[in-house]
């Protein structure tokens, strides 16, 4: 059971370092590992921007499902992380 859960998590985890890849991974309901500046204001901005862009994409596809908006949130901060991209 553990290995099945681990495989499922691994299959739905993406390493991203730019907004385009972040939104694509988020749209696939993946967990996104991405560098973060550890700033509360940035976290709130990412959450709001990802929600707005996800809702817009759903409207463009004429999707009625609004339970999962694609709004990102911080789950944890790894001890080691990659460098922030210039457009982050």
C-alpha positions as CSV (number, residue, x, y, z in Angstrom):
1,X,0.0,0.0,0.0
2,X,2.9,2.4,0.8
3,X,4.6,1.8,-2.5
4,X,1.3,2.4,-4.4
5,X,0.9,5.7,-2.6
6,X,4.5,6.7,-3.2
7,X,4.2,5.8,-6.9
8,X,1.0,7.9,-7.2
9,X,2.6,10.9,-5.5
10,X,5.8,10.6,-7.6
11,X,3.7,10.4,-10.8
12,X,1.9,13.6,-9.8
13,X,4.9,15.7,-8.8
14,X,6.6,18.2,-11.1
15,X,9.8,20.2,-10.8
16,X,9.1,23.6,-12.2
17,X,11.0,26.9,-12.3
18,X,8.8,29.2,-14.4
19,X,5.2,30.3,-14.4
20,X,4.2,28.6,-17.6
21,X,5.4,25.2,-16.4
22,X,3.9,25.8,-13.0
23,X,0.4,26.5,-14.4
24,X,0.6,23.5,-16.7
25,X,1.5,21.2,-13.8
26,X,-1.1,22.7,-11.6
27,X,-3.7,22.2,-14.3
28,X,-2.8,18.5,-14.2
29,X,-3.5,18.6,-10.4
30,X,0.2,18.0,-9.7
31,X,2.3,18.9,-6.7
32,X,4.8,21.5,-7.9
33,X,8.3,21.7,-6.4
34,X,9.5,25.2,-7.1
35,X,11.9,27.6,-5.5
36,X,10.2,30.2,-3.2
37,X,11.5,33.4,-1.7
38,X,9.9,32.7,1.7
39,X,7.8,35.9,1.5
40,X,4.2,35.9,2.6
41,X,3.2,38.5,0.1
42,X,4.6,36.4,-2.8
43,X,2.7,33.4,-1.5
44,X,-0.6,35.3,-1.5
45,X,0.2,36.7,-5.0
46,X,0.9,33.2,-6.4
47,X,-2.3,31.9,-4.8
48,X,-4.5,34.7,-6.3
49,X,-2.8,34.7,-9.7
50,X,-3.0,30.9,-10.1
51,X,-6.7,31.0,-9.1
52,X,-7.5,33.7,-11.6
53,X,-5.7,32.0,-14.4
54,X,-7.2,28.6,-13.6
55,X,-10.7,30.1,-13.6
56,X,-10.1,31.9,-16.8
57,X,-8.8,28.7,-18.5
58,X,-11.9,26.8,-17.2
59,X,-14.2,29.5,-18.7
60,X,-12.4,29.2,-22.0
61,X,-13.0,25.4,-22.0
62,X,-16.6,25.9,-21.0
63,X,-16.0,23.9,-17.8
64,X,-18.7,23.9,-15.2
65,X,-16.5,22.3,-12.4
66,X,-15.5,25.0,-10.0
67,X,-14.6,22.9,-6.9
68,X,-11.0,22.7,-7.9
69,X,-9.8,26.1,-9.0
70,X,-6.2,25.4,-9.4
71,X,-5.3,27.9,-6.8
72,X,-1.9,27.1,-5.5
73,X,-0.8,27.0,-1.8
74,X,2.4,26.4,0.0
75,X,2.5,22.9,1.5
76,X,6.0,22.9,3.0
77,X,9.4,24.4,2.5
78,X,12.3,22.0,1.6
79,X,15.6,22.4,3.3
80,X,17.3,22.5,-0.1
81,X,15.7,24.2,-3.1
82,X,16.8,25.5,-6.5
83,X,17.5,29.1,-7.4
84,X,14.6,31.5,-8.2
85,X,14.1,32.2,-11.9
86,X,14.3,35.9,-12.9
87,X,10.5,36.0,-13.6
88,X,9.5,34.4,-10.4
